[in-house]
C-alpha cells in the first residue's frame, strides 16, 4: 500500500492541489455537502427502522426513495475524499485515524447496502421486529465512527 500512496503523492493532481490556494478548500466543501446529505439519509432511514418519524410511510418506501440520494451523496464523498487524499497521501498513510476511518467506512457502506436491501426485500413497513432496530443502531454507530475518525484525522 505504501507504494500506491507514494505514487499518488507524485501525481500531477497531487502537486496541483498542494500548490493551489483554493483547491483543497473547494474539494472539502463538496465533501462536507456530501457528508450533510449522506448523514441526513442515513439518519432518516435508520430512525424510520427504529420507529421514530415518518410512521405513516412504509419503511421499505422510505428506503427506496432515499437510496438514490444516498448513492449520489456517497459518490460525492468518495470522489471528493479521494481528491482530498491526493493532497497529502503520505500524511494520511501514516495517520492512524485515517486508517480507522477507512476501516469503519468499509464496514458502514457494506452494512448499509446489506441492511437496507435485506430489509426492503423482507419488510413490509412493520418495524416491530427487533432485528431491524438492532441493525439500525449498528448502522448509526458505524457511521458515527466514520465521522469521529474523520474528525480525528486533523488532530492526530
Secondary structure, 3 states (H helix, E strand, C coil): CHHHHHHHHCCHHHHHHHHCCCHHHHHHHHHHHHHHHHHHHHHHHHHHHCCCCCCCCCHHHHHHHHHHHHHHHHHHHHHHHHHHHHHCHHHHHCCHHHHHHHHHHHHHHHHHHHHHHHHHHHCCCCCCCHHHHHHHHHHHHHHHHHHHHHHHHCCC
